[in-house]
Amino acid sequence: MPQSNEATFTVCLHFRVCVKCDLTIVLRSAKPGNSQSGSRAGSAILCRMTGHDLRLAGGNRLGRTTIFKIARLSLWIALPGQIGATPADLPAFRPNDPITRSGFERFYNMDYARAIEDMEKVAAQHPDDPFAVNNLANSYLIRELFRMGALDPTDYANDSFVGTPRRPATTDAKNKIKELLERAAGLEEEKLRANPNDAEALYARGVTRGMRSSYTGLIDRSWLTALRSAVGSRHDHERVLELSPTFTDARLIVGTHDYVVGSLPWAVKMAASLVGFSGNKERGIEELYAASKGGGEASIDARILLALFLRREGRFDEALTLVRGMTRQFPQNVILALEEGDLLRAAHRDKDAVAAYRKVWDAGHAGHFPFGSYELSAVNMGDTQRVLQDDAGALASYNLMEEVAHPAPELRQRAALGAGEIYDLQQKRDLAVKKYDLVMGLDGSSSFADAARKHLKEPYR
């Protein structure tokens, strides 16, 4: 994936900082009205790395913390290319040779095996180019995250991705990714020793630090280390923009952090400002618009993040315009196609959302989404129909899972649980019990199994 597209920015929703060691600590984001979100009077909070007492300006101590929730906000990491598209249809990459472009075209189609083959060739031809090594590292990283089940966008709509069990990364993949990141970092440091103001090298180092942040957060589950890499990535790209204001790719990370910091509560924002970490939501959105229109490697991810942030701001029409444009550009991208339905649901256009999910189901069942879990459309469609009080339609949607050859187990559980609940409402207890038994048989330790176990004891009402 292009350097900035890999989600080189790992972003925390809410964070505080240790002023003495410039260490970022992430805090759980409390829901509005949650009385437990406030600080506990007289409770000192220590930096977990140094033991420093964390205080706000004026000596006020910060509230009780839990390190958590670092997420790569580039939820849609693997963007399949347009059907029949050629590498010439993609932005310019570094290095911008035919094999690299072929590799990215395959990568966008989620054909990771052949993308890696191409990137291996480029890295062999350009052994001293950190961009070539970053491209290869990114391909291995995203392929492994995909295999682990860590790229499901539904997990990133809230904080569930932190606690959701994953298939562990393989030792071979971990060793390969770490080796490539070390190699890229070495090349970048060598270039920066020769010229500390080398904007290309600074940008590449920011990319490598971002990938390291994604690796340590999503694979090693070391959130604190991941955050430090993420902050380093932003600082590198801020320096790039100081040296070259027209370097629009660097605006992706800076704009994202501007938006996130600008969304923080006042007290946390003030703490962040003590270490020079300012933010403004509108400025962040403007930066992302600039990156999206720059025509560089970051332009696609900038549009994706804009859609996400505009959704948070309730600017649904703008977000839908972006998503629909990308869906036309990448018609095999099931995640973008599903996002259209998700946006419509968020905008309370539930009937339109059902229609969008139906389109995804029909296309996926016809084989147009060979890599993504298109069957999620059936579950989302059923959930939305239940909101519309169309239980018959919801039941039909959930039961579409029976037509999928190898559905994702967790989606099969969700569908079976929903169908069982509807059968209970229809007083068809025998059918409901069969669905709950199916949920239990697939994975008795999941949250869906917990709900099914409860419904087996007492019918759902």
Rosetta blueprint (number, residue, H / E / L):
1 M L
2 P L
3 Q L
4 S H
5 N H
6 E H
7 A L
8 T L
9 F L
10 T E
11 V E
12 C E
13 L L
14 H L
15 F E
16 R E
17 V E
18 C E
19 V L
20 K L
21 C L
22 D L
23 L E
24 T E
25 I E
26 V E
27 L L
28 R L
29 S L
30 A L
31 K L
32 P L
33 G L
34 N L
35 S H
36 Q H
37 S H
38 G L
39 S L
40 R L
41 A L
42 G L
43 S L
44 A L
45 I L
46 L E
47 C L
48 R L
49 M L
50 T L
51 G L
52 H L
53 D E
54 L L
55 R E
56 L L
57 A H
58 G H
59 G H
60 N L
61 R E
62 L L
63 G L
64 R L
65 T L
66 T L
67 I L
68 F L
69 K L
70 I E
71 A E
72 R E
73 L L
74 S L
75 L L
76 W L
77 I L
78 A L
79 L L
80 P L
81 G L
82 Q L
83 I L
84 G L
85 A L
86 T L
87 P H
88 A H
89 D H
90 L L
91 P L
92 A L
93 F L
94 R L
95 P L
96 N L
97 D L
98 P H
99 I H
100 T H
101 R H
102 S H
103 G H
104 F H
105 E H
106 R H
107 F H
108 Y H
109 N L
110 M L
111 D L
112 Y H
113 A H
114 R H
115 A H
116 I H
117 E H
118 D H
119 M H
120 E H
121 K H
122 V H
123 A H
124 A H
125 Q H
126 H L
127 P L
128 D L
129 D L
130 P H
131 F H
132 A H
133 V H
134 N H
135 N H
136 L H
137 A H
138 N H
139 S H
140 Y H
141 L H
142 I H
143 R H
144 E H
145 L H
146 F H
147 R H
148 M H
149 G L
150 A L
151 L L
152 D L
153 P H
154 T H
155 D H
156 Y H
157 A H
158 N L
159 D L
160 S H
161 F H
162 V H
163 G H
164 T L
165 P L
166 R L
167 R L
168 P L
169 A L
170 T L
171 T H
172 D H
173 A H
174 K H
175 N H
176 K H
177 I H
178 K H
179 E H
180 L H
181 L H
182 E H
183 R H
184 A H
185 A H
186 G H
187 L H
188 E H
189 E H
190 E H
191 K H
192 L H
193 R H
194 A H
195 N L
196 P L
197 N L
198 D L
199 A H
200 E H
201 A H
202 L H
203 Y H
204 A H
205 R H
206 G H
207 V H
208 T H
209 R H
210 G H
211 M H
212 R H
213 S H
214 S H
215 Y H
216 T H
217 G H
218 L H
219 I L
220 D L
221 R L
222 S L
223 W H
224 L H
225 T H
226 A H
227 L H
228 R H
229 S H
230 A H
231 V H
232 G H
233 S H
234 R H
235 H H
236 D H
237 H H
238 E H
239 R H
240 V H
241 L H
242 E H
243 L H
244 S L
245 P L
246 T L
247 F L
248 T H
249 D H
250 A H
251 R H
252 L H
253 I H
254 V H
255 G H
256 T H
257 H H
258 D H
259 Y H
260 V H
261 V H
262 G H
263 S L
264 L L
265 P L
266 W H
267 A H
268 V H
269 K H
270 M H
271 A H
272 A H
273 S H
274 L L
275 V L
276 G L
277 F L
278 S L
279 G L
280 N L
281 K H
282 E H
283 R H
284 G H
285 I H
286 E H
287 E H
288 L H
289 Y H
290 A H
291 A H
292 S H
293 K H
294 G L
295 G L
296 G L
297 E L
298 A L
299 S H
300 I H
301 D H
302 A H
303 R H
304 I H
305 L H
306 L H
307 A H
308 L H
309 F H
310 L H
311 R H
312 R H
313 E L
314 G L
315 R L
316 F H
317 D H
318 E H
319 A H
320 L H
321 T H
322 L H
323 V H
324 R H
325 G H
326 M H
327 T H
328 R H
329 Q H
330 F L
331 P L
332 Q L
333 N L
334 V H
335 I H
336 L H
337 A H
338 L H
339 E H
340 E H
341 G H
342 D H
343 L H
344 L H
345 R H
346 A H
347 A L
348 H L
349 R L
350 D H
351 K H
352 D H
353 A H
354 V H
355 A H
356 A H
357 Y H
358 R H
359 K H
360 V H
361 W H
362 D H
363 A H
364 G H
365 H H
366 A L
367 G L
368 H L
369 F L
370 P L
371 F L
372 G L
373 S L
374 Y L
375 E L
376 L H
377 S H
378 A H
379 V H
380 N H
381 M H
382 G H
383 D H
384 T H
385 Q H
386 R H
387 V H
388 L L
389 Q L
390 D L
391 D H
392 A H
393 G H
394 A H
395 L H
396 A H
397 S H
398 Y H
399 N H
400 L H
401 M H
402 E H
403 E H
404 V L
405 A L
406 H L
407 P L
408 A L
409 P H
410 E H
411 L H
412 R H
413 Q H
414 R H
415 A H
416 A H
417 L H
418 G H
419 A H
420 G H
421 E H
422 I H
423 Y H
424 D H
425 L H
426 Q L
427 Q L
428 K L
429 R H
430 D H
431 L H
432 A H
433 V H
434 K H
435 K H
436 Y H
437 D H
438 L H
439 V H
440 M H
441 G H
442 L H
443 D L
444 G L
445 S L
446 S L
447 S H
448 F H
449 A H
450 D H
451 A H
452 A H
453 R H
454 K H
455 H H
456 L H
457 K H
458 E L
459 P L
460 Y L
461 R L
